[in-house]
Amino acid sequence: PSLINFRGALIADMAARGLEVTAAAPAIDQATAASLRAIGAEPRSLPLSNASLDPVSTIRSLRALRRLVRECRPD
């Protein structure tokens, strides 16, 4: 929900300008995904672990981010 609460206006403005917007966050629920689609963004849920000191989970998060960037190919 923080994507909508804190970045919703930015996401909507970017989509309104014709940009393809992908909004990624850990564990996006169905209501948040629907809200993101309504403002023009494609929601993507990522297995992010930003509060852990476990290097394995950090590597998994990094790999997921790299995979997303490769798939989306942002400008």
N, CA, C and O atoms as a Tripos MOL2 file, in Angstrom:
@<TRIPOS>MOLECULE
protein
  300   299    75     0     0
PROTEIN
NO_CHARGES

@<TRIPOS>ATOM
      1 N           0.8010   -1.2190    0.0000 N.3       1 PRO1
      2 CA          0.0000    0.0000    0.0000 C.3       1 PRO1
      3 C           0.8420    1.2820    0.0000 C.2       1 PRO1
      4 O           0.3570    2.3380   -0.4040 O.2       1 PRO1
      5 N           2.1020    1.1960    0.4510 N.am      2 SER2
      6 CA          2.9260    2.4100    0.4870 C.3       2 SER2
      7 C           3.2170    2.9350   -0.9150 C.2       2 SER2
      8 O           3.4530    4.1310   -1.0860 O.2       2 SER2
      9 N           3.2040    2.0580   -1.9220 N.am      3 LEU3
     10 CA          3.3900    2.5350   -3.2930 C.3       3 LEU3
     11 C           2.2920    3.5290   -3.6670 C.2       3 LEU3
     12 O           2.5680    4.5670   -4.2700 O.2       3 LEU3
     13 N           1.0700    3.2160   -3.3160 N.am      4 ILE4
     14 CA         -0.0540    4.1090   -3.6180 C.3       4 ILE4
     15 C          -0.0050    5.3360   -2.7090 C.2       4 ILE4
     16 O          -0.1730    6.4630   -3.1760 O.2       4 ILE4
     17 N           0.2210    5.1220   -1.4290 N.am      5 ASN5
     18 CA          0.1900    6.2340   -0.4730 C.3       5 ASN5
     19 C           1.2920    7.2590   -0.7140 C.2       5 ASN5
     20 O           1.0430    8.4620   -0.6470 O.2       5 ASN5
     21 N           2.4910    6.8000   -0.9890 N.am      6 PHE6
     22 CA          3.6270    7.7120   -1.0870 C.3       6 PHE6
     23 C           4.0740    8.0080   -2.5150 C.2       6 PHE6
     24 O           4.6910    9.0450   -2.7590 O.2       6 PHE6
     25 N           3.7780    7.1260   -3.4580 N.am      7 ARG7
     26 CA          4.2370    7.3280   -4.8310 C.3       7 ARG7
     27 C           3.1010    7.3320   -5.8490 C.2       7 ARG7
     28 O           3.3480    7.4430   -7.0510 O.2       7 ARG7
     29 N           1.8740    7.2140   -5.3840 N.am      8 GLY8
     30 CA          0.7210    7.1210   -6.2820 C.3       8 GLY8
     31 C           0.6170    8.2740   -7.2580 C.2       8 GLY8
     32 O           0.3940    8.0570   -8.4490 O.2       8 GLY8
     33 N           0.7750    9.5000   -6.7740 N.am      9 ALA9
     34 CA          0.6680   10.6650   -7.6610 C.3       9 ALA9
     35 C           1.7730   10.6560   -8.7170 C.2       9 ALA9
     36 O           1.5180   10.9730   -9.8790 O.2       9 ALA9
     37 N           2.9700   10.3050   -8.3330 N.am     10 LEU10
     38 CA          4.0870   10.2370   -9.2820 C.3      10 LEU10
     39 C           3.8380    9.1530  -10.3240 C.2      10 LEU10
     40 O           4.0380    9.3800  -11.5180 O.2      10 LEU10
     41 N           3.4060    7.9860   -9.8810 N.am     11 ILE11
     42 CA          3.1260    6.8800  -10.7970 C.3      11 ILE11
     43 C           2.0230    7.2740  -11.7770 C.2      11 ILE11
     44 O           2.1530    7.0480  -12.9800 O.2      11 ILE11
     45 N           0.9450    7.8580  -11.2710 N.am     12 ALA12
     46 CA         -0.1660    8.2670  -12.1290 C.3      12 ALA12
     47 C           0.2690    9.3270  -13.1360 C.2      12 ALA12
     48 O          -0.1350    9.2760  -14.2980 O.2      12 ALA12
     49 N           1.0850   10.2820  -12.7070 N.am     13 ASP13
     50 CA          1.5620   11.3310  -13.6050 C.3      13 ASP13
     51 C           2.4470   10.7470  -14.7100 C.2      13 ASP13
     52 O           2.3260   11.1280  -15.8740 O.2      13 ASP13
     53 N           3.3200    9.8400  -14.3490 N.am     14 MET14
     54 CA          4.1920    9.2190  -15.3450 C.3      14 MET14
     55 C           3.3650    8.4340  -16.3610 C.2      14 MET14
     56 O           3.6190    8.5150  -17.5630 O.2      14 MET14
     57 N           2.3800    7.6760  -15.8860 N.am     15 ALA15
     58 CA          1.5210    6.9000  -16.7810 C.3      15 ALA15
     59 C           0.6910    7.8270  -17.6660 C.2      15 ALA15
     60 O           0.4830    7.5310  -18.8430 O.2      15 ALA15
     61 N           0.2160    8.9390  -17.1180 N.am     16 ALA16
     62 CA         -0.5710    9.9000  -17.8920 C.3      16 ALA16
     63 C           0.2510   10.5290  -19.0080 C.2      16 ALA16
     64 O          -0.3030   10.9360  -20.0290 O.2      16 ALA16
     65 N           1.5430   10.6110  -18.8300 N.am     17 ARG17
     66 CA          2.4390   11.1690  -19.8540 C.3      17 ARG17
     67 C           2.8110   10.1420  -20.9220 C.2      17 ARG17
     68 O           3.6000   10.4230  -21.8240 O.2      17 ARG17
     69 N           2.2320    8.9510  -20.8040 N.am     18 GLY18
     70 CA          2.4660    7.9300  -21.8060 C.3      18 GLY18
     71 C           3.6240    6.9980  -21.5240 C.2      18 GLY18
     72 O           3.9970    6.1940  -22.3780 O.2      18 GLY18
     73 N           4.1940    7.0950  -20.3380 N.am     19 LEU19
     74 CA          5.3000    6.2130  -19.9750 C.3      19 LEU19
     75 C           4.7710    4.8700  -19.5090 C.2      19 LEU19
     76 O           3.7010    4.7890  -18.9060 O.2      19 LEU19
     77 N           5.5190    3.8280  -19.7880 N.am     20 GLU20
     78 CA          5.1870    2.4990  -19.2930 C.3      20 GLU20
     79 C           5.7880    2.3820  -17.8930 C.2      20 GLU20
     80 O           7.0060    2.4490  -17.7320 O.2      20 GLU20
     81 N           4.9380    2.2060  -16.8850 N.am     21 VAL21
     82 CA          5.3780    2.2160  -15.4910 C.3      21 VAL21
     83 C           5.2340    0.8220  -14.8900 C.2      21 VAL21
     84 O           4.1680    0.2100  -14.9540 O.2      21 VAL21
     85 N           6.3140    0.3370  -14.3130 N.am     22 THR22
     86 CA          6.2950   -0.9050  -13.5540 C.3      22 THR22
     87 C           6.5380   -0.5430  -12.0980 C.2      22 THR22
     88 O           7.5360    0.1000  -11.7710 O.2      22 THR22
     89 N           5.6310   -0.9510  -11.2290 N.am     23 ALA23
     90 CA          5.7490   -0.6580   -9.8030 C.3      23 ALA23
     91 C           6.0730   -1.9580   -9.0720 C.2      23 ALA23
     92 O           5.2670   -2.8880   -9.0660 O.2      23 ALA23
     93 N           7.2350   -2.0190   -8.4660 N.am     24 ALA24
     94 CA          7.6860   -3.2450   -7.8110 C.3      24 ALA24
     95 C           7.8480   -3.0360   -6.3160 C.2      24 ALA24
     96 O           8.3380   -2.0000   -5.8660 O.2      24 ALA24
     97 N           7.4310   -4.0300   -5.5590 N.am     25 ALA25
     98 CA          7.5460   -4.0150   -4.1050 C.3      25 ALA25
     99 C           7.3730   -5.4460   -3.6080 C.2      25 ALA25
    100 O           6.8680   -6.3000   -4.3370 O.2      25 ALA25
    101 N           7.7850   -5.7090   -2.3830 N.am     26 PRO26
    102 CA          7.5700   -7.0560   -1.8460 C.3      26 PRO26
    103 C           6.1070   -7.2800   -1.4830 C.2      26 PRO26
    104 O           5.4490   -6.3960   -0.9330 O.2      26 PRO26
    105 N           5.6150   -8.4530   -1.7940 N.am     27 ALA27
    106 CA          4.2850   -8.9140   -1.3820 C.3      27 ALA27
    107 C           3.1770   -7.9120   -1.6800 C.2      27 ALA27
    108 O           2.5050   -7.4400   -0.7620 O.2      27 ALA27
    109 N           2.9810   -7.5840   -2.9480 N.am     28 ILE28
    110 CA          1.8930   -6.6950   -3.3390 C.3      28 ILE28
    111 C           0.5880   -7.4760   -3.2460 C.2      28 ILE28
    112 O           0.4270   -8.5100   -3.8940 O.2      28 ILE28
    113 N          -0.3480   -6.9730   -2.4300 N.am     29 ASP29
    114 CA         -1.6340   -7.6600   -2.2900 C.3      29 ASP29
    115 C          -2.5490   -7.3060   -3.4690 C.2      29 ASP29
    116 O          -2.2430   -6.4090   -4.2560 O.2      29 ASP29
    117 N          -3.6640   -8.0140   -3.5790 N.am     30 GLN30
    118 CA         -4.5670   -7.8450   -4.7170 C.3      30 GLN30
    119 C          -5.1770   -6.4460   -4.7850 C.2      30 GLN30
    120 O          -5.3310   -5.8900   -5.8720 O.2      30 GLN30
    121 N          -5.5190   -5.8790   -3.6400 N.am     31 ALA31
    122 CA         -6.1110   -4.5390   -3.6290 C.3      31 ALA31
    123 C          -5.1120   -3.4960   -4.1150 C.2      31 ALA31
    124 O          -5.4660   -2.6070   -4.8890 O.2      31 ALA31
    125 N          -3.8670   -3.6030   -3.6620 N.am     32 THR32
    126 CA         -2.8300   -2.6670   -4.1010 C.3      32 THR32
    127 C          -2.5340   -2.8610   -5.5810 C.2      32 THR32
    128 O          -2.3520   -1.8840   -6.3070 O.2      32 THR32
    129 N          -2.4830   -4.1020   -6.0360 N.am     33 ALA33
    130 CA         -2.2510   -4.3770   -7.4580 C.3      33 ALA33
    131 C          -3.3530   -3.7580   -8.3070 C.2      33 ALA33
    132 O          -3.0730   -3.1720   -9.3530 O.2      33 ALA33
    133 N          -4.5980   -3.8820   -7.8700 N.am     34 ALA34
    134 CA         -5.7180   -3.2920   -8.6090 C.3      34 ALA34
    135 C          -5.6130   -1.7710   -8.6270 C.2      34 ALA34
    136 O          -5.8890   -1.1440   -9.6500 O.2      34 ALA34
    137 N          -5.2180   -1.1790   -7.5140 N.am     35 SER35
    138 CA         -5.0540    0.2830   -7.4530 C.3      35 SER35
    139 C          -3.9370    0.7410   -8.3810 C.2      35 SER35
    140 O          -4.0700    1.7680   -9.0460 O.2      35 SER35
    141 N          -2.8460   -0.0040   -8.4350 N.am     36 LEU36
    142 CA         -1.7370    0.3450   -9.3160 C.3      36 LEU36
    143 C          -2.1580    0.2380  -10.7810 C.2      36 LEU36
    144 O          -1.8130    1.0990  -11.5900 O.2      36 LEU36
    145 N          -2.8920   -0.8000  -11.1200 N.am     37 ARG37
    146 CA         -3.3710   -0.9310  -12.5000 C.3      37 ARG37
    147 C          -4.3130    0.2130  -12.8540 C.2      37 ARG37
    148 O          -4.2960    0.7140  -13.9790 O.2      37 ARG37
    149 N          -5.1330    0.6240  -11.8900 N.am     38 ALA38
    150 CA         -6.0940    1.7050  -12.1330 C.3      38 ALA38
    151 C          -5.4120    3.0290  -12.4480 C.2      38 ALA38
    152 O          -5.9720    3.8540  -13.1690 O.2      38 ALA38
    153 N          -4.2180    3.2410  -11.9220 N.am     39 ILE39
    154 CA         -3.5210    4.4980  -12.2100 C.3      39 ILE39
    155 C          -2.5000    4.3340  -13.3400 C.2      39 ILE39
    156 O          -1.7470    5.2600  -13.6420 O.2      39 ILE39
    157 N          -2.4800    3.1480  -13.9610 N.am     40 GLY40
    158 CA         -1.6680    2.9620  -15.1540 C.3      40 GLY40
    159 C          -0.3470    2.2510  -14.9910 C.2      40 GLY40
    160 O           0.4870    2.2980  -15.8950 O.2      40 GLY40
    161 N          -0.1290    1.5970  -13.8730 N.am     41 ALA41
    162 CA          1.1370    0.9040  -13.6370 C.3      41 ALA41
    163 C           0.9410   -0.6070  -13.6640 C.2      41 ALA41
    164 O          -0.1450   -1.1120  -13.3810 O.2      41 ALA41
    165 N           1.9870   -1.3030  -14.0010 N.am     42 GLU42
    166 CA          1.9920   -2.7640  -13.9410 C.3      42 GLU42
    167 C           2.6460   -3.1840  -12.6330 C.2      42 GLU42
    168 O           3.8420   -2.9590  -12.4510 O.2      42 GLU42
    169 N           1.8880   -3.7900  -11.7150 N.am     43 PRO43
    170 CA          2.4670   -4.2010  -10.4270 C.3      43 PRO43
    171 C           3.3180   -5.4570  -10.5610 C.2      43 PRO43
    172 O           2.9570   -6.3890  -11.2800 O.2      43 PRO43
    173 N           4.4330   -5.4750   -9.8730 N.am     44 ARG44
    174 CA          5.3150   -6.6350   -9.8350 C.3      44 ARG44
    175 C           5.7270   -6.8740   -8.3880 C.2      44 ARG44
    176 O           6.2480   -5.9750   -7.7270 O.2      44 ARG44
    177 N           5.4970   -8.0590   -7.9130 N.am     45 SER45
    178 CA          5.8780   -8.4210   -6.5570 C.3      45 SER45
    179 C           7.2630   -9.0580   -6.5870 C.2      45 SER45
    180 O           7.5360   -9.9440   -7.3970 O.2      45 SER45
    181 N           8.1300   -8.5940   -5.6940 N.am     46 LEU46
    182 CA          9.5000   -9.0930   -5.6380 C.3      46 LEU46
    183 C           9.8130   -9.6530   -4.2550 C.2      46 LEU46
    184 O           9.3300   -9.1320   -3.2490 O.2      46 LEU46
    185 N          10.6170  -10.7080   -4.2010 N.am     47 PRO47
    186 CA         11.0330  -11.2390   -2.8970 C.3      47 PRO47
    187 C          12.1980  -10.4320   -2.3350 C.2      47 PRO47
    188 O          13.3480  -10.8680   -2.3950 O.2      47 PRO47
    189 N          11.9030   -9.2690   -1.7950 N.am     48 LEU48
    190 CA         12.9520   -8.4080   -1.2580 C.3      48 LEU48
    191 C          13.1400   -8.6440    0.2320 C.2      48 LEU48
    192 O          12.1750   -8.8060    0.9790 O.2      48 LEU48
    193 N          14.3790   -8.6620    0.6400 N.am     49 SER49
    194 CA         14.7190   -8.8130    2.0420 C.3      49 SER49
    195 C          15.6900   -7.6990    2.4070 C.2      49 SER49
    196 O          16.9050   -7.8560    2.2850 O.2      49 SER49
    197 N          15.1450   -6.5730    2.8540 N.am     50 ASN50
    198 CA         16.0130   -5.4350    3.1490 C.3      50 ASN50
    199 C          16.3140   -5.2610    4.6370 C.2      50 ASN50
    200 O          17.0670   -4.3660    5.0180 O.2      50 ASN50
    201 N          15.7310   -6.1060    5.4690 N.am     51 ALA51
    202 CA         15.9570   -5.9770    6.9030 C.3      51 ALA51
    203 C          16.7680   -7.1440    7.4680 C.2      51 ALA51
    204 O          16.9050   -7.2830    8.6830 O.2      51 ALA51
    205 N          17.2910   -7.9600    6.5960 N.am     52 SER52
    206 CA         18.0100   -9.1480    7.0410 C.3      52 SER52
    207 C          19.5170   -8.9570    6.8850 C.2      52 SER52
    208 O          19.9830   -8.2510    5.9900 O.2      52 SER52
    209 N          20.2470   -9.5890    7.7580 N.am     53 LEU53
    210 CA         21.7010   -9.5930    7.6390 C.3      53 LEU53
    211 C          22.2040  -10.8750    6.9700 C.2      53 LEU53
    212 O          23.4080  -11.0920    6.8340 O.2      53 LEU53
    213 N          21.2550  -11.7140    6.5590 N.am     54 ASP54
    214 CA         21.5870  -12.9710    5.9040 C.3      54 ASP54
    215 C          22.0510  -12.6980    4.4730 C.2      54 ASP54
    216 O          21.2640  -12.2080    3.6640 O.2      54 ASP54
    217 N          23.2990  -13.0000    4.1440 N.am     55 PRO55
    218 CA         23.7940  -12.7080    2.7980 C.3      55 PRO55
    219 C          23.0720  -13.4900    1.7030 C.2      55 PRO55
    220 O          22.9780  -13.0100    0.5740 O.2      55 PRO55
    221 N          22.5650  -14.6750    2.0080 N.am     56 VAL56
    222 CA         21.8570  -15.4720    1.0050 C.3      56 VAL56
    223 C          20.5620  -14.7670    0.5930 C.2      56 VAL56
    224 O          20.2530  -14.6990   -0.5960 O.2      56 VAL56
    225 N          19.8050  -14.2450    1.5530 N.am     57 SER57
    226 CA         18.5670  -13.5480    1.2000 C.3      57 SER57
    227 C          18.8600  -12.2350    0.4720 C.2      57 SER57
    228 O          18.0840  -11.8120   -0.3840 O.2      57 SER57
    229 N          19.9570  -11.6050    0.8060 N.am     58 THR58
    230 CA         20.3570  -10.3880    0.0950 C.3      58 THR58
    231 C          20.6950  -10.7070   -1.3540 C.2      58 THR58
    232 O          20.3300   -9.9470   -2.2510 O.2      58 THR58
    233 N          21.3750  -11.8020   -1.5970 N.am     59 ILE59
    234 CA         21.7160  -12.2250   -2.9590 C.3      59 ILE59
    235 C          20.4480  -12.5760   -3.7380 C.2      59 ILE59
    236 O          20.3380  -12.2510   -4.9200 O.2      59 ILE59
    237 N          19.4910  -13.2380   -3.0820 N.am     60 ARG60
    238 CA         18.2130  -13.5480   -3.7410 C.3      60 ARG60
    239 C          17.4960  -12.2640   -4.1550 C.2      60 ARG60
    240 O          16.9510  -12.1710   -5.2550 O.2      60 ARG60
    241 N          17.5040  -11.2910   -3.2720 N.am     61 SER61
    242 CA         16.8650  -10.0150   -3.5860 C.3      61 SER61
    243 C          17.5560   -9.3350   -4.7620 C.2      61 SER61
    244 O          16.8920   -8.8180   -5.6610 O.2      61 SER61
    245 N          18.8570   -9.3360   -4.7560 N.am     62 LEU62
    246 CA         19.6200   -8.7300   -5.8480 C.3      62 LEU62
    247 C          19.3190   -9.4300   -7.1700 C.2      62 LEU62
    248 O          19.1400   -8.7720   -8.1950 O.2      62 LEU62
    249 N          19.2630  -10.7370   -7.1500 N.am     63 ARG63
    250 CA         18.9540  -11.4880   -8.3720 C.3      63 ARG63
    251 C          17.5550  -11.1580   -8.8900 C.2      63 ARG63
    252 O          17.3540  -11.0050  -10.0950 O.2      63 ARG63
    253 N          16.6000  -11.0500   -7.9830 N.am     64 ALA64
    254 CA         15.2330  -10.7120   -8.3860 C.3      64 ALA64
    255 C          15.1760   -9.3200   -9.0120 C.2      64 ALA64
    256 O          14.4800   -9.1140  -10.0060 O.2      64 ALA64
    257 N          15.8960   -8.3790   -8.4430 N.am     65 LEU65
    258 CA         15.9400   -7.0300   -9.0030 C.3      65 LEU65
    259 C          16.6110   -7.0300  -10.3800 C.2      65 LEU65
    260 O          16.1280   -6.3810  -11.3080 O.2      65 LEU65
    261 N          17.6970   -7.7410  -10.5070 N.am     66 ARG66
    262 CA         18.3860   -7.8210  -11.8070 C.3      66 ARG66
    263 C          17.4810   -8.4470  -12.8630 C.2      66 ARG66
    264 O          17.4420   -7.9870  -14.0040 O.2      66 ARG66
    265 N          16.7560   -9.4940  -12.4830 N.am     67 ARG67
    266 CA         15.8330  -10.1600  -13.4060 C.3      67 ARG67
    267 C          14.7280   -9.1930  -13.8540 C.2      67 ARG67
    268 O          14.3660   -9.1570  -15.0300 O.2      67 ARG67
    269 N          14.2040   -8.4170  -12.9140 N.am     68 LEU68
    270 CA         13.1560   -7.4420  -13.2410 C.3      68 LEU68
    271 C          13.6900   -6.3790  -14.2020 C.2      68 LEU68
    272 O          13.0100   -6.0230  -15.1640 O.2      68 LEU68
    273 N          14.8730   -5.8800  -13.9580 N.am     69 VAL69
    274 CA         15.4600   -4.8570  -14.8310 C.3      69 VAL69
    275 C          15.6900   -5.4310  -16.2300 C.2      69 VAL69
    276 O          15.4400   -4.7550  -17.2280 O.2      69 VAL69
    277 N          16.1610   -6.6590  -16.3010 N.am     70 ARG70
    278 CA         16.3600   -7.2910  -17.6150 C.3      70 ARG70
    279 C          15.0510   -7.4760  -18.3600 C.2      70 ARG70
    280 O          14.9900   -7.2830  -19.5740 O.2      70 ARG70
    281 N          13.9920   -7.8540  -17.6310 N.am     71 GLU71
    282 CA         12.6770   -8.0610  -18.2660 C.3      71 GLU71
    283 C          12.0610   -6.7430  -18.7200 C.2      71 GLU71
    284 O          11.4940   -6.6640  -19.8090 O.2      71 GLU71
    285 N          12.1680   -5.7210  -17.9000 N.am     72 CYS72
    286 CA         11.5120   -4.4390  -18.2050 C.3      72 CYS72
    287 C          12.3280   -3.5700  -19.1610 C.2      72 CYS72
    288 O          11.7630   -2.7800  -19.9170 O.2      72 CYS72
    289 N          13.6430   -3.7120  -19.1300 N.am     73 ARG73
    290 CA         14.5340   -2.9230  -19.9800 C.3      73 ARG73
    291 C          14.2160   -1.4340  -19.9040 C.2      73 ARG73
    292 O          13.8590   -0.8300  -20.9160 O.2      73 ARG73
    293 N          14.3390   -0.8350  -18.7220 N.am     74 PRO74
    294 CA         13.9900    0.5990  -18.5870 C.3      74 PRO74
    295 C          14.9390    1.5000  -19.3570 C.2      74 PRO74
    296 O          16.1020    1.1680  -19.5870 O.2      74 PRO74
    297 N          14.4090    2.6500  -19.7470 N.am     75 ASP75
    298 CA         15.2230    3.6640  -20.4240 C.3      75 ASP75
    299 C          16.0310    4.4300  -19.4050 C.2      75 ASP75
    300 O          16.7860    5.3320  -19.7680 O.2      75 ASP75
@<TRIPOS>BOND
     1     1     2 1
     2     2     3 1
     3     3     4 2
     4     3     5 am
     5     5     6 1
     6     6     7 1
     7     7     8 2
     8     7     9 am
     9     9    10 1
    10    10    11 1
    11    11    12 2
    12    11    13 am
    13    13    14 1
    14    14    15 1
    15    15    16 2
    16    15    17 am
    17    17    18 1
    18    18    19 1
    19    19    20 2
    20    19    21 am
    21    21    22 1
    22    22    23 1
    23    23    24 2
    24    23    25 am
    25    25    26 1
    26    26    27 1
    27    27    28 2
    28    27    29 am
    29    29    30 1
    30    30    31 1
    31    31    32 2
    32    31    33 am
    33    33    34 1
    34    34    35 1
    35    35    36 2
    36    35    37 am
    37    37    38 1
    38    38    39 1
    39    39    40 2
    40    39    41 am
    41    41    42 1
    42    42    43 1
    43    43    44 2
    44    43    45 am
    45    45    46 1
    46    46    47 1
    47    47    48 2
    48    47    49 am
    49    49    50 1
    50    50    51 1
    51    51    52 2
    52    51    53 am
    53    53    54 1
    54    54    55 1
    55    55    56 2
    56    55    57 am
    57    57    58 1
    58    58    59 1
    59    59    60 2
    60    59    61 am
    61    61    62 1
    62    62    63 1
    63    63    64 2
    64    63    65 am
    65    65    66 1
    66    66    67 1
    67    67    68 2
    68    67    69 am
    69    69    70 1
    70    70    71 1
    71    71    72 2
    72    71    73 am
    73    73    74 1
    74    74    75 1
    75    75    76 2
    76    75    77 am
    77    77    78 1
    78    78    79 1
    79    79    80 2
    80    79    81 am
    81    81    82 1
    82    82    83 1
    83    83    84 2
    84    83    85 am
    85    85    86 1
    86    86    87 1
    87    87    88 2
    88    87    89 am
    89    89    90 1
    90    90    91 1
    91    91    92 2
    92    91    93 am
    93    93    94 1
    94    94    95 1
    95    95    96 2
    96    95    97 am
    97    97    98 1
    98    98    99 1
    99    99   100 2
   100    99   101 am
   101   101   102 1
   102   102   103 1
   103   103   104 2
   104   103   105 am
   105   105   106 1
   106   106   107 1
   107   107   108 2
   108   107   109 am
   109   109   110 1
   110   110   111 1
   111   111   112 2
   112   111   113 am
   113   113   114 1
   114   114   115 1
   115   115   116 2
   116   115   117 am
   117   117   118 1
   118   118   119 1
   119   119   120 2
   120   119   121 am
   121   121   122 1
   122   122   123 1
   123   123   124 2
   124   123   125 am
   125   125   126 1
   126   126   127 1
   127   127   128 2
   128   127   129 am
   129   129   130 1
   130   130   131 1
   131   131   132 2
   132   131   133 am
   133   133   134 1
   134   134   135 1
   135   135   136 2
   136   135   137 am
   137   137   138 1
   138   138   139 1
   139   139   140 2
   140   139   141 am
   141   141   142 1
   142   142   143 1
   143   143   144 2
   144   143   145 am
   145   145   146 1
   146   146   147 1
   147   147   148 2
   148   147   149 am
   149   149   150 1
   150   150   151 1
   151   151   152 2
   152   151   153 am
   153   153   154 1
   154   154   155 1
   155   155   156 2
   156   155   157 am
   157   157   158 1
   158   158   159 1
   159   159   160 2
   160   159   161 am
   161   161   162 1
   162   162   163 1
   163   163   164 2
   164   163   165 am
   165   165   166 1
   166   166   167 1
   167   167   168 2
   168   167   169 am
   169   169   170 1
   170   170   171 1
   171   171   172 2
   172   171   173 am
   173   173   174 1
   174   174   175 1
   175   175   176 2
   176   175   177 am
   177   177   178 1
   178   178   179 1
   179   179   180 2
   180   179   181 am
   181   181   182 1
   182   182   183 1
   183   183   184 2
   184   183   185 am
   185   185   186 1
   186   186   187 1
   187   187   188 2
   188   187   189 am
   189   189   190 1
   190   190   191 1
   191   191   192 2
   192   191   193 am
   193   193   194 1
   194   194   195 1
   195   195   196 2
   196   195   197 am
   197   197   198 1
   198   198   199 1
   199   199   200 2
   200   199   201 am
   201   201   202 1
   202   202   203 1
   203   203   204 2
   204   203   205 am
   205   205   206 1
   206   206   207 1
   207   207   208 2
   208   207   209 am
   209   209   210 1
   210   210   211 1
   211   211   212 2
   212   211   213 am
   213   213   214 1
   214   214   215 1
   215   215   216 2
   216   215   217 am
   217   217   218 1
   218   218   219 1
   219   219   220 2
   220   219   221 am
   221   221   222 1
   222   222   223 1
   223   223   224 2
   224   223   225 am
   225   225   226 1
   226   226   227 1
   227   227   228 2
   228   227   229 am
   229   229   230 1
   230   230   231 1
   231   231   232 2
   232   231   233 am
   233   233   234 1
   234   234   235 1
   235   235   236 2
   236   235   237 am
   237   237   238 1
   238   238   239 1
   239   239   240 2
   240   239   241 am
   241   241   242 1
   242   242   243 1
   243   243   244 2
   244   243   245 am
   245   245   246 1
   246   246   247 1
   247   247   248 2
   248   247   249 am
   249   249   250 1
   250   250   251 1
   251   251   252 2
   252   251   253 am
   253   253   254 1
   254   254   255 1
   255   255   256 2
   256   255   257 am
   257   257   258 1
   258   258   259 1
   259   259   260 2
   260   259   261 am
   261   261   262 1
   262   262   263 1
   263   263   264 2
   264   263   265 am
   265   265   266 1
   266   266   267 1
   267   267   268 2
   268   267   269 am
   269   269   270 1
   270   270   271 1
   271   271   272 2
   272   271   273 am
   273   273   274 1
   274   274   275 1
   275   275   276 2
   276   275   277 am
   277   277   278 1
   278   278   279 1
   279   279   280 2
   280   279   281 am
   281   281   282 1
   282   282   283 1
   283   283   284 2
   284   283   285 am
   285   285   286 1
   286   286   287 1
   287   287   288 2
   288   287   289 am
   289   289   290 1
   290   290   291 1
   291   291   292 2
   292   291   293 am
   293   293   294 1
   294   294   295 1
   295   295   296 2
   296   295   297 am
   297   297   298 1
   298   298   299 1
   299   299   300 2
@<TRIPOS>SUBSTRUCTURE
     1 PRO1         2 RESIDUE 1 A PRO
     2 SER2         6 RESIDUE 1 A SER
     3 LEU3        10 RESIDUE 1 A LEU
     4 ILE4        14 RESIDUE 1 A ILE
     5 ASN5        18 RESIDUE 1 A ASN
     6 PHE6        22 RESIDUE 1 A PHE
     7 ARG7        26 RESIDUE 1 A ARG
     8 GLY8        30 RESIDUE 1 A GLY
     9 ALA9        34 RESIDUE 1 A ALA
    10 LEU10       38 RESIDUE 1 A LEU
    11 ILE11       42 RESIDUE 1 A ILE
    12 ALA12       46 RESIDUE 1 A ALA
    13 ASP13       50 RESIDUE 1 A ASP
    14 MET14       54 RESIDUE 1 A MET
    15 ALA15       58 RESIDUE 1 A ALA
    16 ALA16       62 RESIDUE 1 A ALA
    17 ARG17       66 RESIDUE 1 A ARG
    18 GLY18       70 RESIDUE 1 A GLY
    19 LEU19       74 RESIDUE 1 A LEU
    20 GLU20       78 RESIDUE 1 A GLU
    21 VAL21       82 RESIDUE 1 A VAL
    22 THR22       86 RESIDUE 1 A THR
    23 ALA23       90 RESIDUE 1 A ALA
    24 ALA24       94 RESIDUE 1 A ALA
    25 ALA25       98 RESIDUE 1 A ALA
    26 PRO26      102 RESIDUE 1 A PRO
    27 ALA27      106 RESIDUE 1 A ALA
    28 ILE28      110 RESIDUE 1 A ILE
    29 ASP29      114 RESIDUE 1 A ASP
    30 GLN30      118 RESIDUE 1 A GLN
    31 ALA31      122 RESIDUE 1 A ALA
    32 THR32      126 RESIDUE 1 A THR
    33 ALA33      130 RESIDUE 1 A ALA
    34 ALA34      134 RESIDUE 1 A ALA
    35 SER35      138 RESIDUE 1 A SER
    36 LEU36      142 RESIDUE 1 A LEU
    37 ARG37      146 RESIDUE 1 A ARG
    38 ALA38      150 RESIDUE 1 A ALA
    39 ILE39      154 RESIDUE 1 A ILE
    40 GLY40      158 RESIDUE 1 A GLY
    41 ALA41      162 RESIDUE 1 A ALA
    42 GLU42      166 RESIDUE 1 A GLU
    43 PRO43      170 RESIDUE 1 A PRO
    44 ARG44      174 RESIDUE 1 A ARG
    45 SER45      178 RESIDUE 1 A SER
    46 LEU46      182 RESIDUE 1 A LEU
    47 PRO47      186 RESIDUE 1 A PRO
    48 LEU48      190 RESIDUE 1 A LEU
    49 SER49      194 RESIDUE 1 A SER
    50 ASN50      198 RESIDUE 1 A ASN
    51 ALA51      202 RESIDUE 1 A ALA
    52 SER52      206 RESIDUE 1 A SER
    53 LEU53      210 RESIDUE 1 A LEU
    54 ASP54      214 RESIDUE 1 A ASP
    55 PRO55      218 RESIDUE 1 A PRO
    56 VAL56      222 RESIDUE 1 A VAL
    57 SER57      226 RESIDUE 1 A SER
    58 THR58      230 RESIDUE 1 A THR
    59 ILE59      234 RESIDUE 1 A ILE
    60 ARG60      238 RESIDUE 1 A ARG
    61 SER61      242 RESIDUE 1 A SER
    62 LEU62      246 RESIDUE 1 A LEU
    63 ARG63      250 RESIDUE 1 A ARG
    64 ALA64      254 RESIDUE 1 A ALA
    65 LEU65      258 RESIDUE 1 A LEU
    66 ARG66      262 RESIDUE 1 A ARG
    67 ARG67      266 RESIDUE 1 A ARG
    68 LEU68      270 RESIDUE 1 A LEU
    69 VAL69      274 RESIDUE 1 A VAL
    70 ARG70      278 RESIDUE 1 A ARG
    71 GLU71      282 RESIDUE 1 A GLU
    72 CYS72      286 RESIDUE 1 A CYS
    73 ARG73      290 RESIDUE 1 A ARG
    74 PRO74      294 RESIDUE 1 A PRO
    75 ASP75      298 RESIDUE 1 A ASP
